[in-house]
Amino acid sequence: MTPPQAAVGRLLVCPTSIGNLEDVTLRVLTALAQADVVACEDTRHTRTLLDRHAIAASLVSFHEHNERARSAELVARMRDGASVALVSDAGTPLVSDPGFELVRACLQAALPVEVLPGPSAVITALVASGLPGERWRFVGFLPRSRGELASVLASTPETLIAFESPRRLAATLELLAARDPGRQIAVCRELTKLHEEVRRGTAAELALHYRENAARGEVVLVCGAAAPGELRREEALAAVRELIDAGAKARPAATAVAKLTGVGANELYRELTRGGQ
């Protein structure tokens, strides 16, 4: 007689609302109600969602500080037949939120992974921005270094989407305005919440607005494609940095690249010495 095969569990990746608790899908609610355990960033936050929809569930914390250890634990439970639902505090897990280690561990263990569709601040902001959506790039949270930030903002020939701190928004817009004042921008704030705001305009217009009006809440920044001149400038800077990394001095490297690209040598040198290197 053939012994019965052991039950195999699965992982369900469940997007939740990014603000309005009514935006969660019926399918996600069913998955949360039927899961043996719900892995979530903040159990108190997720409990609020579950209580709103009258769902009783067993919760375990799953965040950036315990992701690796908790992933091993949850994989063991799934191997024993458990169904695990993964949620983040808002939106789709893994999109600048924990979950990658768990999904990867499940795939390595040949465990089923089912991703449910649902809310995402990235897609919501892109559509609300009014900027082209055929080709776009999401970069997560913008870097703090001015040089890295300038590189990210200037090197995109497609629509750029990023999360930004409200405390740093004005400075980021000032940088954009200094390089390309006419670049089309949308600042999407508190999406789906009571005080939702989508402000569209040029980099110069929005830099002026947020210089005088401090932003509050969660911000998604959507930028139109960088101008061709900005792309050439960033490519030239990258070439100069490669030469410097290979042992060249900054001034001769900038001069050599300027002759090849048409970007001013003094401009390249100033950017390098200003912290762009």
PASEBA-674067 format. One line per field, with one value per atom (N, C-alpha, C): residue number from 1; atom name; z, x, y. Coordinates in steps of 0.001 Angstrom, whole numbers. Layout:
<nodes>
pos	(NUM  ...) $
site	(CA  ...) $
pz	(Z  ...) $
px	(X  ...) $
py	(Y  ...) $
</nodes>
This chain:
<nodes>
pos	(1  1  1  2  2  2  3  3  3  4  4  4  5  5  5  6  6  6  7  7  7  8  8  8  9  9  9  10  10  10  11  11  11  12  12  12  13  13  13  14  14  14  15  15  15  16  16  16  17  17  17  18  18  18  19  19  19  20  20  20  21  21  21  22  22  22  23  23  23  24  24  24  25  25  25  26  26  26  27  27  27  28  28  28  29  29  29  30  30  30  31  31  31  32  32  32  33  33  33  34  34  34  35  35  35  36  36  36  37  37  37  38  38  38  39  39  39  40  40  40  41  41  41  42  42  42  43  43  43  44  44  44  45  45  45  46  46  46  47  47  47  48  48  48  49  49  49  50  50  50  51  51  51  52  52  52  53  53  53  54  54  54  55  55  55  56  56  56  57  57  57  58  58  58  59  59  59  60  60  60  61  61  61  62  62  62  63  63  63  64  64  64  65  65  65  66  66  66  67  67  67  68  68  68  69  69  69  70  70  70  71  71  71  72  72  72  73  73  73  74  74  74  75  75  75  76  76  76  77  77  77  78  78  78  79  79  79  80  80  80  81  81  81  82  82  82  83  83  83  84  84  84  85  85  85  86  86  86  87  87  87  88  88  88  89  89  89  90  90  90  91  91  91  92  92  92  93  93  93  94  94  94  95  95  95  96  96  96  97  97  97  98  98  98  99  99  99  100  100  100  101  101  101  102  102  102  103  103  103  104  104  104  105  105  105  106  106  106  107  107  107  108  108  108  109  109  109  110  110  110  111  111  111  112  112  112  113  113  113  114  114  114  115  115  115  116  116  116  117  117  117  118  118  118  119  119  119  120  120  120  121  121  121  122  122  122  123  123  123  124  124  124  125  125  125  126  126  126  127  127  127  128  128  128  129  129  129  130  130  130  131  131  131  132  132  132  133  133  133  134  134  134  135  135  135  136  136  136  137  137  137  138  138  138  139  139  139  140  140  140  141  141  141  142  142  142  143  143  143  144  144  144  145  145  145  146  146  146  147  147  147  148  148  148  149  149  149  150  150  150  151  151  151  152  152  152  153  153  153  154  154  154  155  155  155  156  156  156  157  157  157  158  158  158  159  159  159  160  160  160  161  161  161  162  162  162  163  163  163  164  164  164  165  165  165  166  166  166  167  167  167  168  168  168  169  169  169  170  170  170  171  171  171  172  172  172  173  173  173  174  174  174  175  175  175  176  176  176  177  177  177  178  178  178  179  179  179  180  180  180  181  181  181  182  182  182  183  183  183  184  184  184  185  185  185  186  186  186  187  187  187  188  188  188  189  189  189  190  190  190  191  191  191  192  192  192  193  193  193  194  194  194  195  195  195  196  196  196  197  197  197  198  198  198  199  199  199  200  200  200  201  201  201  202  202  202  203  203  203  204  204  204  205  205  205  206  206  206  207  207  207  208  208  208  209  209  209  210  210  210  211  211  211  212  212  212  213  213  213  214  214  214  215  215  215  216  216  216  217  217  217  218  218  218  219  219  219  220  220  220  221  221  221  222  222  222  223  223  223  224  224  224  225  225  225  226  226  226  227  227  227  228  228  228  229  229  229  230  230  230  231  231  231  232  232  232  233  233  233  234  234  234  235  235  235  236  236  236  237  237  237  238  238  238  239  239  239  240  240  240  241  241  241  242  242  242  243  243  243  244  244  244  245  245  245  246  246  246  247  247  247  248  248  248  249  249  249  250  250  250  251  251  251  252  252  252  253  253  253  254  254  254  255  255  255  256  256  256  257  257  257  258  258  258  259  259  259  260  260  260  261  261  261  262  262  262  263  263  263  264  264  264  265  265  265  266  266  266  267  267  267  268  268  268  269  269  269  270  270  270  271  271  271  272  272  272  273  273  273  274  274  274  275  275  275  276  276  276  277  277  277) $
site	(N  CA  C  N  CA  C  N  CA  C  N  CA  C  N  CA  C  N  CA  C  N  CA  C  N  CA  C  N  CA  C  N  CA  C  N  CA  C  N  CA  C  N  CA  C  N  CA  C  N  CA  C  N  CA  C  N  CA  C  N  CA  C  N  CA  C  N  CA  C  N  CA  C  N  CA  C  N  CA  C  N  CA  C  N  CA  C  N  CA  C  N  CA  C  N  CA  C  N  CA  C  N  CA  C  N  CA  C  N  CA  C  N  CA  C  N  CA  C  N  CA  C  N  CA  C  N  CA  C  N  CA  C  N  CA  C  N  CA  C  N  CA  C  N  CA  C  N  CA  C  N  CA  C  N  CA  C  N  CA  C  N  CA  C  N  CA  C  N  CA  C  N  CA  C  N  CA  C  N  CA  C  N  CA  C  N  CA  C  N  CA  C  N  CA  C  N  CA  C  N  CA  C  N  CA  C  N  CA  C  N  CA  C  N  CA  C  N  CA  C  N  CA  C  N  CA  C  N  CA  C  N  CA  C  N  CA  C  N  CA  C  N  CA  C  N  CA  C  N  CA  C  N  CA  C  N  CA  C  N  CA  C  N  CA  C  N  CA  C  N  CA  C  N  CA  C  N  CA  C  N  CA  C  N  CA  C  N  CA  C  N  CA  C  N  CA  C  N  CA  C  N  CA  C  N  CA  C  N  CA  C  N  CA  C  N  CA  C  N  CA  C  N  CA  C  N  CA  C  N  CA  C  N  CA  C  N  CA  C  N  CA  C  N  CA  C  N  CA  C  N  CA  C  N  CA  C  N  CA  C  N  CA  C  N  CA  C  N  CA  C  N  CA  C  N  CA  C  N  CA  C  N  CA  C  N  CA  C  N  CA  C  N  CA  C  N  CA  C  N  CA  C  N  CA  C  N  CA  C  N  CA  C  N  CA  C  N  CA  C  N  CA  C  N  CA  C  N  CA  C  N  CA  C  N  CA  C  N  CA  C  N  CA  C  N  CA  C  N  CA  C  N  CA  C  N  CA  C  N  CA  C  N  CA  C  N  CA  C  N  CA  C  N  CA  C  N  CA  C  N  CA  C  N  CA  C  N  CA  C  N  CA  C  N  CA  C  N  CA  C  N  CA  C  N  CA  C  N  CA  C  N  CA  C  N  CA  C  N  CA  C  N  CA  C  N  CA  C  N  CA  C  N  CA  C  N  CA  C  N  CA  C  N  CA  C  N  CA  C  N  CA  C  N  CA  C  N  CA  C  N  CA  C  N  CA  C  N  CA  C  N  CA  C  N  CA  C  N  CA  C  N  CA  C  N  CA  C  N  CA  C  N  CA  C  N  CA  C  N  CA  C  N  CA  C  N  CA  C  N  CA  C  N  CA  C  N  CA  C  N  CA  C  N  CA  C  N  CA  C  N  CA  C  N  CA  C  N  CA  C  N  CA  C  N  CA  C  N  CA  C  N  CA  C  N  CA  C  N  CA  C  N  CA  C  N  CA  C  N  CA  C  N  CA  C  N  CA  C  N  CA  C  N  CA  C  N  CA  C  N  CA  C  N  CA  C  N  CA  C  N  CA  C  N  CA  C  N  CA  C  N  CA  C  N  CA  C  N  CA  C  N  CA  C  N  CA  C  N  CA  C  N  CA  C  N  CA  C  N  CA  C  N  CA  C  N  CA  C  N  CA  C  N  CA  C  N  CA  C  N  CA  C  N  CA  C  N  CA  C  N  CA  C  N  CA  C  N  CA  C  N  CA  C  N  CA  C  N  CA  C  N  CA  C  N  CA  C  N  CA  C  N  CA  C  N  CA  C  N  CA  C  N  CA  C  N  CA  C  N  CA  C  N  CA  C  N  CA  C  N  CA  C  N  CA  C  N  CA  C  N  CA  C  N  CA  C  N  CA  C  N  CA  C  N  CA  C  N  CA  C  N  CA  C  N  CA  C  N  CA  C  N  CA  C  N  CA  C  N  CA  C  N  CA  C  N  CA  C  N  CA  C  N  CA  C  N  CA  C  N  CA  C  N  CA  C  N  CA  C  N  CA  C  N  CA  C  N  CA  C  N  CA  C  N  CA  C  N  CA  C  N  CA  C  N  CA  C  N  CA  C  N  CA  C  N  CA  C  N  CA  C  N  CA  C  N  CA  C  N  CA  C  N  CA  C  N  CA  C) $
pz	(0  0  0  -888  -990  151  901  2014  1494  2249  1802  1705  695  487  1503  2049  3030  2387  3142  2647  2434  1377  1083  1156  1939  2067  941  1124  83  697  -88  304  -576  55  -677  -389  -1415  -1272  -1462  -396  -352  -247  -1317  -1225  -353  444  1256  897  1443  1073  1381  608  849  1690  2091  2907  3297  2322  2555  2768  3939  4277  3383  2656  1777  438  188  -1101  -1195  -93  -146  -932  -1716  -2571  -1796  -2345  -1730  -1703  -2736  -2810  -1714  -1448  -375  978  1194  2457  2672  1602  1712  2059  1421  1691  3137  3644  5030  6013  5700  6592  6614  5496  5394  5722  5799  6048  7456  7589  8916  9725  9030  9705  8737  9280  8488  8964  8055  8365  7987  8955  8704  9363  8809  9352  10791  11014  12325  12659  13637  13951  14372  15035  15456  14247  13273  12066  11289  11115  10371  11130  12452  13252  13012  12804  12509  11225  10203  8928  9115  9824  10016  10837  11869  12677  11863  10970  10124  9274  8888  8022  8764  10093  10949  10633  10549  10273  11497  11935  13020  12391  12731  12130  13111  12930  13727  13051  13782  13210  13762  12897  13343  12722  13444  12914  11853  10819  9721  9171  9563  9172  8805  8449  7929  8926  10220  11229  11533  11176  11464  10214  9036  7805  7516  7665  7322  8264  9580  10538  10429  10281  10186  8900  7813  6547  6711  7394  7619  8426  9419  10258  9458  8628  7853  6756  6156  5157  5793  6998  7702  7932  8274  8500  7200  6110  4817  4364  4650  4314  5068  6231  7020  6622  5589  5065  5373  6047  6428  5236  5268  4297  4963  4345  4928  4029  4609  3882  4288  3321  3578  3243  4198  3948  4447  3906  4447  5072  5638  6265  5261  4027  2993  1616  717  -663  -862  -1880  -2289  -1624  -917  -314  -1357  -890  -1685  -2425  -2628  -3315  -2268  -2054  -973  387  520  1775  1919  3138  3333  2526  2310  1636  644  144  -872  -357  856  1417  1516  1898  2048  698  -273  -1604  -2176  -2024  -2540  -1841  -523  224  -206  -466  -925  -2293  -3193  -4531  -4470  -3616  -3465  -2870  -2039  -1419  -2272  -3487  -4409  -3807  -3022  -2442  -3333  -3474  -4329  -3789  -4678  -4335  -5230  -4604  -5347  -5011  -6032  -5840  -6243  -5296  -5560  -6003  -6987  -7407  -6386  -6403  -5452  -5473  -4443  -4428  -4465  -5118  -5143  -5296  -4403  -4496  -5768  -6250  -7458  -8668  -8888  -10045  -9898  -8689  -8452  -8781  -8331  -8599  -10082  -10742  -12174  -12962  -12695  -13425  -13083  -11801  -11373  -11862  -12168  -12523  -13835  -14745  -16072  -16966  -16507  -17292  -18047  -19108  -19921  -19105  -19358  -18620  -19446  -20729  -21575  -21097  -20717  -20196  -18929  -17821  -16570  -15723  -14751  -13889  -12440  -11580  -10158  -9453  -8628  -7979  -6461  -5942  -4496  -3817  -2643  -1933  -2553  -2781  -3400  -2476  -3043  -2216  -1518  -398  379  -169  -691  -1228  -2407  -2391  -3463  -4821  -4845  -6101  -6644  -5782  -6202  -6595  -5841  -6147  -7519  -7779  -9080  -10207  -9988  -11007  -11320  -10266  -10466  -11213  -10809  -11402  -12847  -13186  -14516  -15531  -15081  -15989  -16483  -16445  -16831  -18101  -19199  -20432  -20442  -19289  -19164  -17913  -17688  -16483  -15252  -14269  -13045  -11878  -11084  -9901  -8698  -7612  -6418  -5179  -4065  -2764  -2214  -1596  -1039  322  1206  2515  2369  3070  2984  3455  4344  4838  3771  2820  1791  448  345  -945  -1530  -734  -1244  -1821  -1128  -1610  -2905  -3008  -4234  -5407  -5181  -6242  -6633  -5662  -5964  -6883  -6613  -7447  -8867  -8970  -10288  -11036  -10324  -10955  -11415  -10655  -11025  -12307  -12522  -13694  -14904  -14675  -15789  -15284  -15237  -14628  -15288  -16559  -17270  -17198  -16498  -16428  -15739  -16327  -15784  -14589  -13504  -12245  -11677  -10933  -10130  -8727  -7732  -6341  -5841  -5551  -5119  -3622  -2871  -1415  -775  213  973  58  -890  -1856  -1175  -1623  -1172  225  871  2231  2197  3352  3461  2839  3036  2546  1300  444  -799  -1621  -2192  -3056  -4165  -5388  -6523  -7143  -7024  -7544  -8736  -9882  -11123  -11580  -12240  -12756  -13174  -13484  -13821  -12538  -12690  -11528  -10847  -11632  -11059  -10276  -10827  -10157  -8838  -8867  -7656  -6618  -7075  -6125  -5370  -6074  -5436  -4451  -4857  -3982  -2685  -2797  -1591  -788  -1379  -591  416  28  881  1633  1209  1830  2122  3354  3710  3475  2874  2613  3881  3956  5066  4519  5314  4931  3972  3403  2505  1096  461  -841  -1878  -3047  -4216  -5252  -5717  -6692  -8075  -9041  -10420  -11305  -12045  -12875  -14336  -15206  -16630  -17033  -18226  -18704  -18660  -18328  -18318  -19736  -19838  -21139  -21726  -23068  -23688  -23204  -22980  -22499  -21126  -20268  -18941  -19026  -19938  -20116  -20599  -21574  -22071  -20951  -20162  -19071  -18060  -17732  -16742  -17293  -18580  -19206  -19210  -19464  -19452  -18058  -17040  -15663  -15312  -15762  -15486  -16130  -17344  -18028  -17289  -16798  -16043  -14778  -14079  -12845  -13117  -14248  -14597  -14821  -15491  -15722  -14403  -13498  -12194  -11399  -11463  -10765  -11320  -12607  -13244  -12982  -12270  -11902  -12480  -13340  -13939  -12937  -13144  -12322  -12858  -11971  -12312  -13469  -13417  -14442  -15841  -16027  -17362  -17823  -16887  -17261  -17759  -17073  -17491  -18857  -19091  -20375  -21518  -21293  -22331  -22669  -21650  -21884  -22529  -22165  -22749  -24258  -24709  -26144  -26889  -26235  -26876  -26833  -25811  -25611  -25896  -25868  -26057  -24777  -23661  -22368  -21852  -21300  -20884  -19838  -20025  -19084  -17708  -17674  -16381  -15646  -16413  -15823  -15191  -15908  -15381  -14142  -14208  -13075  -11833  -12043  -10919  -10251  -11060  -10496  -9687  -10176  -9460  -8129  -8151  -6924  -5957  -6441  -5586  -4827  -5096  -4384  -5286  -6607  -7531  -7775  -7330  -7590  -6731) $
px	(842  0  883  570  1354  988  1991  1686  1129  214  -359  717  595  1572  1344  2436  2319  1727  900  292  1373  1229  2172  1426  1934  1301  1694  1379  1688  1789  2379  2484  1562  770  -77  396  861  1315  93  -276  -1557  -1379  -1631  -1587  -2735  -2457  -3491  -3587  -4558  -4807  -3605  -3448  -2364  -2857  -4100  -4670  -6095  -6963  -8380  -8587  -9076  -9217  -10206  -11050  -12028  -11431  -10172  -9556  -9014  -8975  -8493  -9492  -8999  -9890  -10598  -11718  -12459  -11609  -10824  -9978  -8919  -8329  -7346  -8000  -9182  -9885  -10165  -10550  -10779  -9488  -8391  -7098  -6672  -6860  -6480  -7340  -8614  -9512  -9204  -8709  -8487  -7048  -6127  -4721  -4536  -3591  -3251  -2492  -1737  -994  -807  -869  -638  666  1628  2915  2825  3084  2864  3949  4196  5216  4916  3695  3281  1950  1956  737  -403  -83  -1135  -1777  -956  -1466  -2369  -1910  -2694  -3954  -3881  -5064  -6180  -5797  -6800  -7543  -6804  -7424  -8338  -7855  -8647  -9909  -9777  -10949  -11975  -11488  -12402  -13270  -12717  -13448  -13868  -13858  -14345  -13652  -12322  -11537  -10690  -10796  -9936  -8813  -7574  -6434  -5277  -4435  -3215  -2119  -1538  -550  844  1866  3256  3951  4867  5591  6584  6710  7624  8107  9329  9838  11310  11922  13286  14307  14011  14967  14896  13793  13691  13345  13434  12963  13652  14954  15659  15278  15294  14968  13503  12627  11206  10882  11595  11367  11609  12708  13004  11899  11405  10324  9036  8703  7465  7559  8733  8924  8726  9237  9044  7559  6821  5392  4662  5066  4441  4758  5949  6292  5403  4919  4016  2564  2335  981  305  961  319  196  -875  -1082  -677  267  792  424  -198  -495  531  1121  2115  1518  1580  1125  2194  2169  2985  2029  2565  1694  782  1242  436  908  -31  320  780  1610  2044  3360  3422  4689  5802  7045  8266  8560  7550  7790  8236  9553  10158  9630  9249  8765  9343  9322  9858  9089  9746  9095  9968  11007  11849  12483  13016  13666  12686  11451  10458  10061  9808  9450  10593  11803  12963  13120  12918  13036  11965  10764  9687  10010  10515  10849  11971  12954  14051  13566  12511  11950  10852  10648  9619  8219  7988  6669  5886  4583  3780  3736  3890  3771  2694  1663  557  513  596  584  -795  -1477  -2791  -2643  -3421  -3335  -3995  -3575  -4161  -3484  -3715  -3236  -1718  -1260  163  276  1010  1197  1939  2801  3583  2665  1792  897  -121  -647  -1626  -1031  205  854  1147  1598  1903  670  -456  -1681  -2165  -2085  -2569  -1687  -426  526  201  -426  -657  562  1610  2837  2816  3621  3581  3805  2981  3076  3521  3891  4311  5636  6562  7865  8135  8399  8668  9617  10193  11196  10904  10835  10635  11962  12379  13695  13595  12395  12245  12449  13095  13386  14616  14550  15662  16879  18088  19307  19489  20215  20445  21617  22630  23793  23385  23845  23487  23979  25182  25716  24909  24575  23768  22369  21810  20474  20447  21425  21490  21622  22412  22601  21307  20571  19305  18303  18178  17187  17511  18795  19197  19356  19392  19779  18600  17401  16223  15577  15616  14946  13467  12964  11556  10989  9705  9094  9696  10034  10684  9706  9617  8757  9613  9438  10251  9461  9798  9285  10242  9690  10522  9992  10897  10524  9963  8889  8367  9390  10286  11305  12354  12546  13566  12984  11672  11024  11453  11428  11762  13174  14131  15519  15650  14937  14972  14399  13308  12710  13625  14330  15292  16399  16862  17898  17383  16166  15559  15411  14946  14727  16026  17103  18393  18926  18624  19149  18224  16921  15968  14659  14565  13406  12076  12110  10871  10430  11190  10847  9497  8645  7306  7358  6701  6745  5331  5089  3870  4273  3784  3985  2666  2674  1462  1582  686  805  -439  -219  -1316  -2356  -1900  -2796  -3857  -5085  -6303  -6746  -6020  -6379  -7231  -7669  -8566  -7975  -6672  -6029  -5179  -5641  -4915  -4723  -3513  -3199  -2264  -2602  -1702  -1454  -223  135  1065  667  1423  1975  3125  3708  5142  5846  7263  8078  9307  10194  10340  10447  10601  9362  8183  6931  6763  7033  6835  7921  9135  10192  9797  9235  8794  7660  6709  5562  5997  6840  7203  8312  8946  9857  9058  7857  7008  5940  5698  4655  5225  5596  6211  5232  5735  4891  4716  3584  3320  2826  3014  2504  3416  2888  3666  3642  4822  4978  5508  4873  5408  5708  6943  7385  7420  6776  6771  7384  8428  9167  9093  8841  8918  10333  10481  11801  12796  14037  15095  15344  15692  15993  17240  17328  18510  19828  19864  21092  21496  20506  20795  21335  20775  21249  22692  23007  24393  25336  24905  25732  26011  24985  25175  26060  25911  26778  28227  28434  29779  30386  29595  30082  30464  29652  29960  31287  31536  32790  33985  33831  34918  35211  34177  34379  35098  34786  35477  36960  37284  38689  39406  38738  39341  39549  38569  38706  39876  40190  41300  42645  42622  43883  44110  43200  43391  43074  43667  43342  42073  41344  40017  40043  40948  40939  41244  42315  42568  41446  40875  39789  38582  38239  37106  37360  38597  38947  38820  39316  39263  37814  36999  35603  34830  35143  34462  34667  35875  36164  35350  35076  34348  32835  32349  30899  30291  31110  30571  30077  30097  29736  30939  30723  31819  32723  34035  34996  34857  34675  34534  33274  32210  30960  31149  31841  32104  32989  34023  34943  34250  33401  32670  31760  31113  30211  30981  32148  32969  33457  33936  34483  33386  32141  31022  30440  31002  30515  29851  29935  29316  30139  31400  32263  31897) $
py	(-1189  0  1247  2193  3415  4354  4836  5744  7062  7687  8958  10036  10877  11943  13062  13596  14665  15922  16605  17839  18893  19676  20754  22079  22996  24295  25223  26472  27455  28845  29748  31149  31967  32827  33755  35181  35871  37252  38151  38870  39576  41093  41827  43291  43801  44807  45433  46913  47588  48974  49863  50945  51894  53071  53023  54092  53775  53756  53481  51981  51599  50184  49450  50169  49525  49112  49479  49163  47743  46996  45622  44777  43807  43031  41916  41464  40362  39095  38897  37694  37708  38881  38982  38727  39265  39037  37550  36855  35415  34684  35084  34446  34668  35880  36180  35389  35222  34490  32994  32466  31022  30609  31565  31232  30673  29764  29250  30291  31129  32187  33357  34569  35779  36412  36531  37166  38637  39530  40954  41798  42985  43888  44291  44764  45243  44583  43699  42954  43881  44982  45918  46585  46939  47580  46617  45380  44402  44014  43981  43656  44674  45947  46974  46651  46224  45836  44633  43619  42405  42679  43481  43823  44585  45469  46242  45340  44165  43242  41965  42024  40928  39604  39654  38449  38115  36874  36392  35584  35912  35213  35187  34166  34055  34885  35835  36748  36486  36631  36621  37829  38427  39585  39138  39937  39639  40977  41374  42682  42571  43700  43680  43143  43210  42775  41271  40622  39177  38367  38994  38357  37026  36970  35736  34583  34845  33793  33389  34367  34070  33315  33608  32898  31405  31054  29634  28968  29670  29137  28926  29897  29804  28742  28607  27554  26185  25998  24727  24454  25476  25307  24971  25600  25299  23880  23415  22032  21048  21467  20632  20822  21651  21806  23119  24027  25289  26234  27016  28081  29399  30131  31368  32541  33564  34806  35856  36503  37554  38905  39840  41207  42177  43384  44469  45481  46529  47524  48201  48327  48982  48541  48324  48005  46572  46386  45054  44685  43550  43119  43012  43185  43134  44443  45311  46574  47585  47661  48457  48034  46785  46204  44801  44236  42883  41833  40707  39591  38858  39513  38874  37588  37624  36435  35268  35556  34500  33914  34751  34255  33422  33914  33184  31830  31803  30555  29560  30047  29168  28572  29389  28899  27863  28101  27149  25827  25901  24702  24079  24603  24108  24195  25234  25472  26431  26217  27105  28532  29488  30906  31508  32043  32646  34140  34981  36428  36965  37573  38137  39590  40026  41427  42339  43604  44543  45889  46692  48083  48200  49268  49608  51113  51755  53200  53578  52674  52948  53112  52137  52175  53297  53484  54539  55906  56145  57426  57611  56569  56657  57076  56426  56745  58152  58526  59838  60976  60694  61750  62440  61711  62257  62194  61507  61362  60028  59897  58679  57414  56402  55151  53965  54208  53081  52487  53357  52927  53715  53008  53701  52875  53555  52928  53291  52276  52498  52272  53244  53156  53043  52820  52693  54029  54023  55263  55925  57214  57930  57943  57886  57905  59244  59221  60438  61254  60572  61274  62165  63419  64345  63843  63297  62791  61626  60668  59517  59951  60892  61390  62051  62896  63567  62566  61516  60491  59757  59382  58669  59536  60796  61686  62041  62078  62544  61428  60187  59094  58270  58822  58037  58579  57818  58245  57880  57394  57057  57718  57593  58146  57476  58286  57808  57911  56849  56837  56492  57249  57019  57404  56765  57189  58247  59273  60324  60755  61106  61618  63028  63363  64736  65768  65373  66305  66616  65708  65902  66322  66344  66621  67961  69018  70355  70388  69768  69769  68973  67869  67066  67849  68549  69356  70515  71089  72160  71636  70422  69823  69586  69071  68859  70177  71213  72513  73149  72949  73526  72903  71644  70939  71050  70994  71015  71615  72962  73610  73268  72890  72593  71143  70308  68884  68697  67883  67670  66717  67140  66401  66282  65206  65090  64646  65360  64982  64400  63110  62405  62142  62748  62719  62103  61227  60630  59976  59181  58550  57699  57854  57159  57566  58459  58875  60148  60583  61722  62982  63207  64424  64167  63268  62971  64238  64348  65483  65023  65388  65172  66543  67014  68341  68142  68665  68490  69835  69803  71042  70815  71896  71785  71669  71243  71149  72502  73566  74904  75319  75049  75417  74672  73379  72578  72850  73143  73504  74771  75737  76978  76707  75880  75595  74935  73889  73142  73819  74820  75648  76474  76849  77684  76902  75667  74843  73460  73208  71925  70775  69695  68526  67708  67031  66124  64798  63739  62431  61686  60617  59762  60334  60359  61015  60031  60037  59350  60420  60444  61437  60791  61429  60927  62004  61629  62589  62170  63139  62859  62487  61981  61556  62710  62389  63398  63900  65178  65758  65110  65025  64399  64986  66298  66925  66421  66179  65653  64230  63446  62070  62056  62923  62996  63429  64400  64894  63789  62994  61937  60825  60517  59517  60003  61293  61853  61783  62098  62009  60576  59627  58221  57822  58325  58017  58618  59850  60492  59698  59269  58508  57191  56560  55311  55566  56662  57000  57272  57985  58283  56998  56096  54808  53997  54233  53512  54183  55348  55984  57364  57835  59158  60262  61445  62607  63259  63931  64442  65439  66430  67476  66926  66139  65584  64641  63872  62965  63745  64835  65656  66280  66726  67335  66329  65121  64090  63709  63521  63130  64273  65504  66661  66713  66406  66421  65365  64247  63147  63334  64007  64086  65446  66501  67833  68486  67754  68317  69101  70290  71148  70513  70654  70081  70724  72042  72721  72261  72029  71553  70179  69303  67960  68027  68860  68962  69522  70540  71132  70099  69290  68282  67248  66875  65896  66457  67669  68261  68689  68776  69164  67964  66784  65599  64598  64853  63903  62673  62667  61519  60349) $
</nodes>
